[in-house]
Amino acid sequence: MINLKIAIQKSGRLNEDSLTLLKECGISINNGKDQLMAQASNFRLDVLYLRNSDIPQYVRDGVADIAIIGDNTEKEKKTGIRHVLDLGFSRCRLSIAVPKNVDFQDISYLQGKKIATSYPNSLKDFLTENDIEAEIHEISGSVEIAPNIGLADAICDLVSSGSTLFKNGLKEVYKIFESQAILVANSGLCGEKQELLAQLVFRIKAVLAAKYNKYILLNAPEKALDRICRLLPGMKSPTIMPLRENGWVSVHSVVNENEFWEVIGKLKEAGAEGILIVPIEKMIL
């Protein structure tokens, strides 16, 4: 009996979020301190803790079967491994930043400039697509200090909150692309491992669907039911149950987190009362 081998970042936020996701999928990892490999006790899964930049190549070479990495890493490495699923966490963007006092009007400012980055391939593609010639300085880590020490006129780096740029006297001026954590796989998985991957993806989708939806319960007058139901389509349609008080019903449904506050306001206007919002642990679509 063979196990599916998943590679995740050995340290950092992507490591923590990846392990949290596996835990939410009901997978228990026997994870000792400083281990390079661990095994799940209740799912046929081996976890490999690897350096983030090495993971795409390990998946391509079949050392790992699947991996959780940042989309930005795969775009930079260009290994061509199979993109299985967007995971929605560790969101960031690859952007151009310049000193705060620079009058940046558009990307033509970069013509002939020196740009420091840890993402030379992505930056080169961006410059080529926009017919810009610039000098690329590849740096590993602490890219944001390059303009302050005179090494570069601008930087190309990952940005999440922007606080690191602010602390170093820089401003974000152009977004090249957005990134998030993704699940990737080797394209040559055998049938048994492909079945294990399908089981894992099923669990992950149930967890992600639950994260972005809430269970809603409310009381509504029957005369307002049609209007309220139009606001709450749910997965198919709302569940409606009569209350003891004549003329009133209980309505149960699911609402997307992104539409939550707007929908709640409209429900109140339509006559809904006693609205309860409950987190969903798993959601099978």
C-alpha positions in Angstrom: 0.0 0.0 0.0 1.5 3.3 -1.1 1.0 6.8 0.4 0.5 10.1 -1.3 3.5 12.4 -0.7 2.7 16.1 -0.1 5.4 18.8 0.1 4.9 22.0 2.1 7.0 24.9 3.1 9.2 23.9 6.1 8.8 27.2 7.9 6.8 30.4 7.6 3.2 31.3 7.3 2.5 29.0 4.3 3.7 26.1 6.5 1.2 27.1 9.3 -1.7 27.6 7.0 -1.0 24.4 5.1 -0.9 22.3 8.3 -4.1 24.0 9.5 -5.9 23.1 6.3 -4.9 19.5 6.6 -6.1 19.4 10.2 -9.4 20.9 9.1 -9.6 18.1 6.6 -9.6 15.7 9.5 -6.0 14.6 8.8 -3.7 14.1 11.9 0.0 14.7 11.3 2.5 13.1 13.6 4.6 16.1 13.5 7.8 16.2 15.6 10.0 19.3 16.0 12.5 19.8 13.1 11.3 16.7 11.2 12.0 16.6 7.5 9.2 14.1 7.0 6.0 13.2 8.9 3.2 10.7 8.4 -0.6 11.1 8.8 -2.1 8.6 11.3 -5.5 8.5 9.7 -4.9 9.2 6.0 -2.4 7.7 3.5 -0.3 10.8 3.4 3.4 11.6 3.9 4.3 15.2 4.5 7.7 16.5 3.3 9.0 19.7 4.8 11.0 21.5 2.1 12.4 24.9 1.1 9.7 26.8 -0.7 11.8 27.6 -3.8 12.7 23.9 -4.3 9.2 22.5 -4.0 8.1 22.9 -7.7 11.1 21.0 -9.0 10.6 18.2 -6.4 7.0 17.8 -7.6 8.1 17.9 -11.3 10.7 15.2 -10.6 8.3 13.0 -8.6 10.1 13.3 -5.3 6.8 14.7 -4.0 3.5 13.8 -5.6 1.6 17.0 -4.7 2.4 20.3 -2.9 1.0 23.4 -1.4 2.9 26.4 -2.7 2.4 30.0 -3.6 1.1 30.7 -7.1 4.0 33.2 -7.4 6.6 30.5 -6.8 5.2 28.3 -9.7 5.0 31.3 -12.0 8.7 32.2 -11.2 10.0 28.6 -11.5 8.0 27.7 -14.6 8.2 24.0 -14.0 4.8 23.3 -15.7 3.4 21.2 -12.9 -0.3 20.6 -12.8 -2.4 23.2 -11.0 -5.1 21.3 -9.1 -6.9 23.8 -6.9 -6.8 27.4 -5.6 -6.7 27.4 -1.8 -7.6 31.0 -1.0 -5.1 31.7 1.7 -1.7 33.5 1.8 -2.9 36.1 -0.7 -0.4 38.6 -1.9 0.7 40.3 -5.1 4.0 40.8 -7.0 4.4 44.6 -7.4 6.7 47.3 -8.4 7.7 49.7 -5.6 9.7 52.9 -5.7 10.9 55.5 -3.1 8.1 57.7 -1.7 9.5 60.9 -3.2 9.6 59.5 -6.8 7.0 61.0 -9.2 5.8 57.8 -10.8 3.3 58.4 -13.5 3.3 55.0 -15.4 5.6 52.1 -16.0 7.6 54.0 -18.6 9.5 55.3 -15.5 11.2 52.0 -15.4 12.9 52.4 -18.7 16.7 52.3 -18.2 16.3 51.9 -14.4 17.9 49.4 -12.0 15.3 47.1 -10.4 16.1 44.7 -7.5 14.1 41.5 -7.1 13.9 38.0 -5.9 11.7 37.2 -8.9 13.9 37.8 -11.9 12.0 35.6 -14.3 8.6 37.1 -13.5 10.1 40.6 -13.7 11.8 39.8 -17.0 8.6 38.6 -18.5 6.8 41.8 -17.3 9.4 44.1 -18.8 9.5 42.2 -22.1 5.7 42.3 -22.4 5.8 46.1 -21.9 8.9 46.7 -24.2 10.9 48.1 -21.2 14.6 47.7 -21.0 15.9 47.8 -17.4 18.7 46.3 -15.4 17.7 43.5 -13.1 19.5 42.9 -9.8 18.7 39.5 -8.3 18.7 39.6 -4.5 17.8 36.8 -2.1 15.8 38.4 0.8 15.5 42.0 2.1 14.9 43.4 -1.4 13.2 46.5 0.1 16.6 47.9 1.3 18.0 48.1 -2.2 16.9 51.7 -3.1 18.1 53.0 0.3 21.6 51.7 -0.3 21.8 52.9 -3.9 21.7 49.5 -5.4 18.4 50.0 -7.3 15.9 52.7 -8.4 12.9 50.4 -7.8 12.1 46.9 -6.5 9.9 44.1 -7.6 8.7 42.1 -4.7 5.7 40.4 -3.0 3.4 42.7 -1.1 0.6 41.7 1.3 -0.2 44.5 3.8 2.4 47.0 2.5 3.8 47.7 5.9 7.4 46.5 5.0 7.4 49.0 2.1 6.2 51.8 4.3 8.9 51.1 6.9 11.5 51.3 4.2 10.3 54.5 2.6 8.8 52.9 -0.4 5.4 53.0 -2.1 3.7 50.4 -4.2 3.0 51.8 -7.7 2.2 48.9 -10.0 0.7 45.4 -9.5 2.1 42.7 -11.8 0.0 39.8 -10.7 -1.9 38.5 -7.7 -1.0 35.3 -5.9 -2.4 32.8 -3.4 -1.7 29.3 -2.1 -2.4 26.6 -4.6 -2.4 22.8 -4.7 -0.2 21.4 -7.4 0.5 17.8 -8.5 2.9 15.8 -10.6 1.3 15.0 -14.0 2.2 11.3 -13.9 0.5 10.1 -10.7 -0.5 6.4 -10.8 -4.1 5.4 -10.4 -3.9 4.7 -6.7 -2.2 8.0 -5.9 -4.7 9.8 -8.2 -7.5 8.3 -6.2 -5.9 9.5 -2.9 -5.6 13.0 -4.4 -9.2 13.0 -5.4 -10.2 12.1 -1.8 -8.0 14.9 -0.5 -9.4 17.4 -2.9 -12.9 16.4 -1.9 -12.1 17.2 1.7 -10.3 20.5 0.9 -13.3 21.7 -1.2 -15.7 20.9 1.7 -13.5 22.9 4.1 -13.1 25.9 1.7 -16.8 26.0 1.0 -17.5 26.2 4.7 -15.0 29.0 5.2 -16.7 31.3 2.7 -20.3 30.6 3.7 -22.5 31.0 6.8 -25.6 29.2 7.9 -28.5 31.6 8.5 -31.7 31.1 10.4 -34.4 33.7 10.7 -38.1 34.1 11.5 -40.3 35.7 8.8 -43.9 36.6 8.3 -45.5 34.4 5.6 -46.6 37.5 3.6 -42.9 38.5 3.2 -41.7 35.0 2.3 -41.5 35.3 -1.4 -39.3 38.5 -1.1 -37.1 36.9 1.6 -36.6 33.7 -0.4 -35.4 35.7 -3.4 -32.7 37.1 -1.2 -31.7 33.7 0.1 -31.3 31.2 -2.7 -29.1 28.9 -0.6 -27.5 25.9 -2.2 -30.8 25.0 -4.0 -33.5 26.9 -2.1 -34.2 27.9 1.5 -35.6 25.4 4.0 -39.0 26.7 5.4 -40.6 25.4 8.5 -43.9 26.6 10.1 -43.7 28.2 13.6 -46.3 27.8 16.3 -47.4 31.4 15.9 -49.8 31.6 12.9 -48.6 33.6 9.9 -44.9 33.0 10.8 -42.2 30.6 9.5 -38.6 29.8 10.2 -36.3 30.1 7.2 -32.9 28.3 7.0 -30.3 28.9 4.3 -26.7 29.6 3.4 -25.2 33.0 2.6 -21.9 33.8 1.1 -19.6 35.7 3.4 -18.8 38.3 0.8 -22.5 39.2 0.5 -23.3 38.8 4.2 -23.9 42.3 5.4 -25.7 43.5 2.3 -28.1 40.5 2.5 -28.7 41.0 6.2 -29.8 44.6 5.7 -32.2 43.6 2.9 -33.6 40.8 5.0 -34.4 43.2 7.9 -36.1 45.6 5.4 -38.2 42.7 4.1 -39.4 41.9 7.6 -37.1 39.2 8.9 -36.6 38.9 12.7 -34.5 36.9 15.1 -31.7 36.4 12.6 -29.0 34.0 13.7 -25.7 33.4 11.9 -23.9 30.1 12.5 -20.4 29.1 11.3 -20.2 26.0 9.0 -17.6 23.4 9.8 -17.8 21.4 6.5 -19.9 22.0 3.4 -20.4 19.2 0.9 -21.6 20.6 -2.4 
